[in-house]
Amino acid sequence: MTQPATLACGKLIIMSIDDHREDLRRVTLAFPEADTSRASLLFRPFPSTDMTKLRPKAESQGEGLDGGYGWLLVGALFVSTSLVFGLMRSLGIFFVEFVQYFDESAQAISWISSTGLAAQQFFSPLGAALCNAYDTRWVVMTGGCLAALGLILASQATCLVHLYLTMGVISGLGWGLVFTPMVATVMANFTRRRTLALGLAFSSIGLSSFAFNPLFQLLVGLYTWRGALLILGGLSLNIVPCGALIGPQRRSKDPAKVVSESGVSCASFLQRASSYLELPLLFERPYITYTLAISLLNVGYFVPYFHLVAHSRQVGFSEYQAAFVMSAAGATDILGRIASGWFSDLGHFRLIHLLSVWTTLAGVFIMLLPVSSLSGSYAALMVISMLYGFCSGALTSLVFAVVPMIVGVERMMGALGLLQLIESGAGLLGAPLSGLLKDITGDYTASFMVAGGFVVLGTLTMVTLPHYFSPKSLSPEDPDKGLHAELEQMHSSPSDMNDPTGEVTNNRLPEDTYS
């Protein structure tokens, strides 16, 4: 090929990068033997794009490809979330068995599930920090082993304290090492279809809720609750191969941000820990406001999954009817996650506004759950449960998708970990508070009313975010503007992200900035 033809071809490739990233990937795959240094000389007349920075980053980390390896990770997240939150949602089947076996109050039994949820969220920053410092693959695989170990040990429990320590602390620690790293890994591999990818992956929670409730009821009937927990422990080991699918390379760390690892002083250690945990986020108002909103949401979000089965049986429905109520909610949960992810990625509305709508509706339907069953109508309870399931599923992927809009892609892993940590207190409060209200009032009406009120209060807190009522920053004529800015950020070198003072800039997506 002649030199003018080569230059023309190079110019054509560069002009297409901003609009068609897949073209760049196909060119790279077609010419794997190409010399990167020669490519940099070839493209020197066009300084707006530096191939030496774009190509290695895209190939080594697989970020922003919106396909291929990213969809494989979506499948891994699909399975792992079903074995974390899908299993957690279905523990209501064991709730009734524990009350009868240990002869304890509803409040005391509620601490089992709440401890597991709180431990998963409390240990999420640890999982994020370990992934920032070491290999994400081994962190997730270790978490899968711990999750299984806790359930296996719980099958031999002789008192509630044993269940608090096994199903609560040990399994919760394992879940904390699995969920946040898996979510952050999937989000890092998608840009344009990030919310849809999360929606598809999180749909497994609804699918597993639909399948697990009758399955667990059957296992308890056949093998008692001890045998059922032992089987669930073996099932949880499937998280390990899901973690093995994550690329073995260490997550990149900006040298301007992380103190040299050769330092052994206490100050340097604390600096490194702060960097891995992204502690400076705790001093930024937008992040704190959003975290508070999600924490209030978390108080009431899981209450129906812990107590709706018990409420259904209390009002007179059979065991399998009560279990099928949760299964129906899980089915609409699946539709909500996928539909919300697809609609959100169309870009017609800001993600924070869509999240507010779904959160408000979820809170309202939680409050309507006991009202619908006052007349003894099973059909009315089913309808409200299905509407709640749809709304609760629709908001889930948006909760995580909004985070990089606030803190930027670079700090996403640590931000997700801190978010889970802060809301862990709320998760620990929700179910026991509902159990206490049931013990005081004799039924679950007040429990669901208070839970729904907390969810609506979370929406009101989101409204206080800076620029919440600002019009959408992206015009309909330029829907890819935010995507291009994010891709430029993701594929820039560490030196490009530093300002002249040597500090790392806080890269945020232009689509939703809350500075």
ZAZAKOL-52478 format. One line per field, with one value per residue (C-alpha): y, x, z. Coordinates in Angstrom, 3 decimals, always signed. Layout:
N
c2 = c(Y,...)
c1 = c(X,...)
c3 = c(Z,...)
! end
This chain:
515
c2 = c(+0.000,+3.359,+6.023,+8.393,+5.500,+4.543,+8.087,+8.288,+5.014,+6.192,+9.442,+7.535,+5.311,+8.292,+10.151,+7.142,+6.565,+9.014,+7.642,+3.944,+2.409,-1.052,-0.066,+0.520,-2.873,-4.603,-2.871,-3.962,-7.559,-7.503,-6.306,-7.911,-7.748,-3.975,-2.054,+0.445,+2.783,+3.036,+3.659,+6.616,+8.075,+7.490,+9.339,+12.218,+14.668,+14.160,+14.974,+14.768,+10.954,+9.068,+5.419,+4.483,+5.416,+4.116,+0.690,-0.823,+0.409,-0.950,-4.305,-4.897,-3.955,-4.473,-1.323,+0.281,-2.394,-2.920,-6.506,-9.678,-10.273,-7.756,-9.903,-12.913,-10.924,-10.029,-13.766,-14.221,-11.352,-12.903,-16.125,-14.562,-12.042,-14.802,-16.623,-13.474,-11.310,-13.899,-16.259,-13.448,-12.520,-16.094,-16.504,-15.649,-19.364,-20.131,-17.281,-19.234,-22.405,-20.598,-19.024,-22.452,-24.318,-21.812,-20.466,-16.875,-13.591,-12.267,-9.466,-11.885,-14.062,-10.987,-10.228,-13.277,-11.891,-8.318,-9.349,-11.053,-8.035,-5.585,-7.702,-7.870,-4.096,-3.448,-5.538,-4.161,-1.441,-4.200,-6.051,-2.863,-2.046,-5.586,-5.397,-2.033,-3.453,-7.038,-9.319,-8.998,-12.604,-14.091,-11.707,-12.840,-16.516,-16.236,-14.558,-17.458,-19.938,-17.904,-17.557,-21.322,-22.001,-19.808,-21.608,-25.046,-24.173,-22.666,-26.072,-27.304,-24.361,-25.067,-21.498,-18.128,-16.865,-19.568,-18.381,-14.762,-15.723,-18.167,-16.964,-13.414,-12.657,-15.385,-15.576,-11.806,-11.340,-13.625,-11.758,-8.472,-9.739,-10.852,-8.316,-4.925,-6.148,-8.007,-4.982,-2.596,-4.980,-5.165,-1.386,-0.809,-2.931,-0.981,+2.610,+3.060,+0.067,+0.091,+0.323,-2.403,-4.665,-4.156,-4.674,-7.975,-9.142,-8.085,-9.760,-12.946,-11.694,-11.664,-14.936,-16.641,-15.183,-16.706,-20.087,-20.197,-19.616,-22.759,-24.643,-23.767,-24.644,-28.030,-28.565,-27.659,-30.091,-32.904,-32.359,-29.898,-26.490,-28.032,-30.112,-27.208,-24.896,-27.568,-27.787,-24.001,-23.991,-26.326,-24.246,-21.105,-22.642,-21.782,-18.233,-19.460,-20.226,-16.918,-15.126,-17.156,-15.549,-12.152,-11.193,-11.974,-8.592,-6.244,-3.209,-0.118,+2.441,+6.004,+6.629,+10.223,+8.975,+6.021,+6.540,+4.501,+1.001,+0.993,+3.225,+1.437,+4.293,+4.508,+7.680,+6.090,+3.050,+5.228,+7.186,+4.029,+2.716,+6.009,+5.870,+2.311,+3.004,+6.380,+8.032,+11.610,+10.935,+11.253,+14.992,+15.616,+16.800,+15.154,+11.739,+12.046,+13.243,+10.368,+7.848,+9.123,+8.782,+5.188,+4.388,+5.572,+3.515,+0.514,+0.636,-0.364,-1.976,-5.505,-5.617,-7.277,-9.960,-10.720,-10.514,-10.749,-14.558,-14.421,-11.684,-13.739,-16.777,-14.656,-13.322,-16.868,-18.027,-21.408,-21.986,-22.401,-19.499,-17.285,-18.514,-17.893,-14.250,-13.706,-15.711,-13.465,-10.385,-11.934,-12.493,-8.847,-7.876,-9.446,-7.433,-4.259,-4.612,-5.315,-2.728,-0.060,-0.775,-0.614,+2.572,+4.321,+3.765,+5.493,+8.758,+10.469,+11.282,+11.750,+8.632,+10.384,+11.426,+7.908,+6.544,+9.001,+7.890,+4.183,+4.726,+6.685,+4.056,+1.253,+3.006,+3.538,-0.103,-1.307,+0.682,-0.809,-4.434,-4.852,-2.775,-5.098,-8.131,-6.606,-7.951,-11.402,-11.108,-13.161,-11.590,-8.049,-9.051,-10.657,-7.535,-5.164,-7.598,-7.764,-3.956,-3.645,-6.274,-4.366,-1.039,-2.504,-4.246,-1.127,+1.005,-1.469,-1.064,+2.710,+2.900,+1.669,+3.335,+6.806,+6.372,+6.967,+9.968,+11.498,+10.401,+9.413,+6.051,+6.176,+6.153,+3.864,+0.765,+2.592,+4.638,+1.493,-0.046,+3.004,+3.236,-0.354,+0.306,+3.383,+1.816,-1.310,+0.378,+1.013,-2.594,-3.771,-1.617,-2.427,-6.006,-5.899,-2.642,-4.293,-7.332,-5.097,-3.291,-6.663,-7.802,-4.560,-4.337,-8.036,-7.796,-6.447,-3.437,-0.880,-2.648,-2.168,+1.386,+2.486,+0.647,+2.351,+5.709,+5.306,+4.515,+7.661,+9.670,+8.463,+10.033,+13.354,+13.264,+12.766,+15.951,+17.919,+16.860,+19.839,+20.593,+17.977,+20.148,+21.279,+20.474,+17.590,+18.626,+16.534,+17.725,+15.173,+15.958,+14.828,+11.686,+10.356,+13.379,+11.944,+8.591,+10.122,+12.127,+9.012,+6.970,+9.706,+9.595,+5.807,+5.498,+8.397,+7.692,+8.575,+11.610,+12.880,+12.722,+14.805,+18.547,+20.745,+20.582,+16.822,+16.023,+13.623,+15.402,+14.309,+12.994,+12.974,+12.166,+15.279,+13.677,+14.077,+16.269,+17.222,+19.440)
c1 = c(+0.000,+1.398,+2.111,-0.720,-3.165,-1.904,-2.317,-5.802,-6.765,-5.392,-7.318,-10.507,-9.996,-9.412,-12.469,-14.643,-13.383,-15.705,-18.855,-18.004,-15.738,-16.412,-14.689,-11.475,-11.794,-12.303,-9.266,-7.182,-8.337,-7.676,-4.070,-2.822,+0.764,+0.709,+3.506,+2.055,+5.016,+4.646,+0.945,+1.738,+3.961,+1.315,-1.335,+0.888,-0.802,-4.062,-3.246,-6.850,-6.569,-3.621,-3.670,-0.948,-3.304,-6.553,-5.579,-3.734,-6.349,-9.263,-7.638,-6.160,-9.177,-12.045,-13.751,-16.615,-16.899,-20.645,-20.421,-18.359,-16.583,-18.847,-21.918,-20.094,-19.614,-23.312,-24.026,-21.679,-23.379,-26.755,-25.868,-24.052,-26.798,-29.399,-27.328,-26.947,-30.064,-32.344,-31.510,-31.754,-35.235,-36.416,-35.363,-38.927,-39.688,-37.223,-38.592,-41.731,-39.732,-37.294,-40.131,-41.660,-38.388,-36.665,-39.917,-38.691,-40.383,-40.660,-38.261,-35.552,-35.863,-35.794,-32.263,-31.001,-31.870,-31.050,-27.619,-26.863,-28.007,-26.149,-22.968,-23.101,-23.326,-20.916,-18.146,-18.643,-15.965,-13.568,-14.345,-13.859,-10.558,-9.230,-10.150,-8.399,-5.283,-5.268,-6.987,-10.774,-11.058,-9.720,-11.710,-14.992,-14.042,-13.157,-16.486,-18.309,-16.592,-17.464,-21.108,-21.399,-19.552,-21.923,-25.029,-23.481,-22.577,-26.050,-27.584,-26.017,-27.161,-28.643,-29.548,-30.229,-26.715,-25.321,-27.599,-26.570,-22.902,-23.235,-26.064,-25.488,-21.788,-19.972,-22.341,-22.784,-19.023,-18.949,-21.800,-19.994,-16.893,-19.003,-21.685,-19.942,-16.870,-19.078,-21.344,-18.403,-16.722,-19.840,-20.345,-16.731,-17.315,-20.359,-21.064,-23.978,-25.956,-24.841,-28.304,-29.672,-26.730,-27.396,-31.115,-30.553,-28.086,-30.300,-33.323,-31.915,-32.979,-36.609,-36.255,-34.654,-37.301,-39.944,-38.211,-36.659,-39.759,-41.654,-38.369,-37.306,-40.769,-40.430,-36.913,-38.056,-40.962,-38.687,-35.495,-36.520,-34.842,-31.466,-31.287,-32.552,-29.786,-27.174,-28.378,-28.335,-24.717,-23.735,-25.729,-23.860,-20.566,-21.599,-20.437,-16.837,-16.787,-18.603,-15.693,-13.237,-14.648,-13.299,-10.052,-6.976,-5.312,-5.093,-7.296,-5.383,-4.376,-3.430,+0.120,-0.753,-3.513,-1.961,+1.024,+4.104,+3.702,+7.270,+6.334,+5.964,+5.006,+1.605,+0.819,+1.558,-0.524,-3.487,-3.093,-3.162,-6.176,-7.991,-7.196,-8.438,-11.603,-12.263,-12.837,-12.700,-16.159,-17.516,-16.807,-18.680,-22.265,-23.777,-22.464,-23.549,-27.030,-27.484,-26.196,-28.635,-31.509,-30.583,-30.178,-33.732,-34.930,-33.090,-34.996,-38.247,-37.195,-36.608,-39.465,-41.970,-39.417,-38.879,-42.472,-44.930,-45.045,-45.733,-48.352,-50.093,-50.287,-51.529,-54.482,-55.571,-53.840,-52.123,-48.367,-48.109,-50.455,-48.251,-45.124,-46.700,-47.378,-43.621,-43.099,-45.519,-43.720,-40.456,-41.851,-42.867,-39.553,-37.852,-39.957,-39.317,-35.542,-35.356,-37.954,-36.358,-32.887,-34.065,-36.095,-33.390,-30.763,-32.986,-31.899,-35.298,-35.092,-32.336,-31.603,-32.099,-35.623,-36.537,-35.159,-37.329,-40.470,-39.907,-38.913,-42.086,-44.307,-42.553,-43.149,-46.830,-47.376,-45.625,-48.139,-50.990,-49.926,-51.749,-54.704,-55.226,-55.561,-57.977,-60.968,-59.417,-59.109,-56.177,-56.480,-56.115,-53.015,-51.544,-52.111,-50.481,-47.604,-46.984,-47.056,-44.613,-42.371,-42.276,-41.388,-38.831,-37.132,-37.217,-35.371,-32.594,-30.316,-30.843,-29.546,-26.166,-26.206,-26.566,-23.364,-20.860,-22.958,-22.156,-18.564,-17.210,-16.126,-12.681,-13.997,-16.956,-15.642,-14.931,-18.136,-20.246,-18.490,-19.022,-22.655,-23.230,-21.472,-23.492,-26.829,-25.977,-27.235,-30.566,-30.749,-30.039,-32.885,-35.648,-36.715,-36.330,-38.314,-41.092,-40.943,-41.168,-44.213,-45.838,-45.174,-46.702,-49.750,-50.394,-50.276,-48.080,-50.188,-48.081,-44.900,-45.693,-46.974,-43.760,-41.608,-43.345,-42.992,-39.216,-39.032,-40.999,-38.777,-35.791,-37.324,-37.787,-34.103,-33.055,-34.881,-32.323,-29.456,-27.733,-29.190,-31.911,-34.456,-32.046,-33.107,-31.424,-27.924,-27.855,-29.932,-32.022,-29.997,-26.779,-27.546,-23.993,-22.276,-22.170,-20.959,-18.060,-16.974,-17.027,-15.072,-12.462,-12.196,-12.026,-9.298,-7.126,-3.852,-3.271,-1.257,-4.191,-6.439,-4.122,-4.369,-1.235,-0.885,-0.481,-3.842,-6.291,-9.261,-12.714,-14.024,-17.795,-20.059,-21.554,-24.971,-25.676,-23.249,-23.958,-21.020)
c3 = c(+0.000,-0.952,+1.639,+0.506,+0.628,+4.083,+5.358,+3.896,+5.522,+8.865,+8.589,+7.867,+10.922,+13.199,+11.924,+12.738,+16.282,+18.031,+16.388,+15.928,+18.583,+17.247,+13.991,+15.937,+17.581,+14.234,+12.760,+15.745,+15.390,+11.638,+12.067,+15.310,+14.103,+13.709,+15.425,+17.897,+17.668,+13.882,+14.299,+16.543,+13.824,+11.216,+13.182,+14.263,+11.820,+13.729,+17.379,+18.594,+18.840,+20.244,+19.209,+21.671,+24.489,+23.052,+21.862,+24.821,+27.287,+25.308,+24.732,+28.175,+30.232,+27.811,+29.010,+27.226,+24.536,+25.107,+23.918,+23.721,+26.998,+28.728,+28.083,+29.518,+32.716,+32.655,+32.725,+35.686,+37.532,+36.650,+38.460,+41.409,+42.219,+42.164,+44.778,+46.890,+46.816,+45.243,+48.074,+50.632,+49.432,+49.766,+53.399,+54.405,+53.950,+56.768,+58.888,+59.773,+60.439,+62.736,+64.751,+65.352,+66.018,+68.321,+69.849,+69.606,+68.735,+65.201,+66.106,+67.269,+64.164,+61.915,+63.062,+61.137,+57.720,+58.736,+59.988,+56.672,+54.662,+56.900,+56.812,+53.012,+52.835,+55.712,+54.158,+50.641,+51.106,+52.149,+48.931,+46.883,+48.620,+48.114,+44.431,+44.097,+45.736,+44.455,+41.940,+41.634,+40.478,+43.710,+45.891,+44.320,+44.426,+48.117,+48.752,+47.101,+49.388,+52.496,+51.430,+51.046,+54.315,+56.308,+55.038,+55.583,+59.181,+59.711,+58.989,+62.252,+64.411,+67.838,+68.847,+67.287,+68.041,+65.768,+62.950,+63.535,+63.175,+60.262,+57.999,+59.197,+59.561,+57.598,+54.617,+54.746,+54.513,+51.488,+49.825,+50.461,+48.654,+45.684,+44.881,+44.671,+42.713,+40.237,+39.690,+39.255,+36.803,+34.612,+34.717,+33.668,+30.557,+29.343,+28.435,+26.052,+27.352,+30.976,+32.562,+30.278,+31.161,+34.871,+34.344,+32.573,+35.214,+38.121,+36.538,+38.011,+41.446,+40.391,+38.502,+41.475,+43.818,+41.550,+41.578,+45.049,+47.194,+46.145,+45.839,+49.380,+50.663,+48.989,+50.400,+53.902,+53.586,+52.389,+54.424,+57.202,+57.404,+58.253,+55.101,+53.024,+54.304,+53.582,+49.978,+49.666,+50.859,+48.044,+45.576,+46.642,+45.546,+41.985,+42.755,+42.576,+38.814,+38.231,+39.863,+37.804,+34.637,+35.684,+33.945,+36.059,+35.555,+38.485,+38.472,+37.352,+39.964,+39.183,+40.439,+41.236,+43.461,+45.223,+47.468,+46.606,+47.971,+49.191,+52.105,+55.450,+57.748,+59.389,+57.474,+54.105,+55.032,+55.997,+52.777,+50.707,+52.629,+52.118,+48.412,+47.982,+49.980,+48.244,+51.634,+50.218,+48.795,+52.320,+52.179,+48.933,+49.369,+46.239,+47.183,+50.817,+49.818,+47.394,+49.925,+52.549,+50.074,+49.252,+52.956,+53.685,+50.729,+52.122,+55.429,+53.782,+50.514,+51.845,+54.384,+51.983,+51.125,+54.817,+56.077,+53.176,+53.392,+57.129,+56.587,+53.895,+56.150,+59.052,+57.041,+56.210,+53.028,+52.762,+52.816,+49.066,+48.380,+50.538,+48.781,+45.377,+46.311,+46.516,+43.352,+41.469,+42.771,+41.605,+38.115,+37.675,+39.246,+36.222,+33.799,+35.766,+35.668,+31.948,+30.938,+33.136,+31.780,+28.176,+28.665,+30.688,+27.989,+25.431,+27.055,+27.075,+30.797,+33.336,+35.362,+38.699,+37.670,+36.588,+39.849,+41.812,+39.984,+40.548,+44.188,+44.933,+43.323,+45.199,+48.524,+47.756,+46.808,+49.980,+52.025,+49.981,+50.606,+53.968,+52.729,+49.772,+52.046,+54.580,+52.665,+52.423,+48.651,+47.395,+43.936,+45.337,+47.293,+44.170,+42.053,+44.556,+45.090,+41.350,+41.025,+43.915,+42.335,+39.032,+40.665,+43.053,+40.134,+37.962,+40.503,+41.353,+38.331,+38.390,+41.974,+40.760,+37.330,+38.903,+40.968,+38.099,+37.099,+40.484,+41.198,+37.771,+36.376,+37.950,+41.537,+40.909,+42.723,+45.973,+45.719,+45.414,+48.408,+50.611,+49.503,+50.590,+53.903,+54.808,+53.917,+55.905,+59.064,+57.388,+56.179,+59.714,+61.055,+58.549,+59.260,+63.089,+63.206,+61.214,+63.466,+66.545,+65.159,+64.490,+68.057,+69.404,+67.129,+66.488,+62.678,+59.881,+58.840,+60.708,+59.563,+55.871,+56.374,+58.069,+55.511,+52.596,+54.336,+54.534,+50.806,+49.920,+52.274,+50.262,+47.163,+48.959,+49.919,+46.285,+45.383,+47.430,+45.137,+43.478,+40.028,+40.523,+38.704,+36.002,+32.445,+30.701,+29.679,+26.507,+23.575,+21.637,+18.522,+20.182,+22.202,+22.028,+23.509,+27.009,+25.705,+23.803,+26.822,+28.973,+26.443,+26.268,+30.047,+30.231,+27.605,+28.662,+30.366,+34.042,+33.016,+31.002,+34.032,+36.164,+36.359,+36.192,+39.977,+39.861,+41.417,+39.866,+38.389,+39.465,+36.174,+35.986,+33.138,+31.571,+31.480,+35.195,+37.091,+40.687,+41.480)
! end
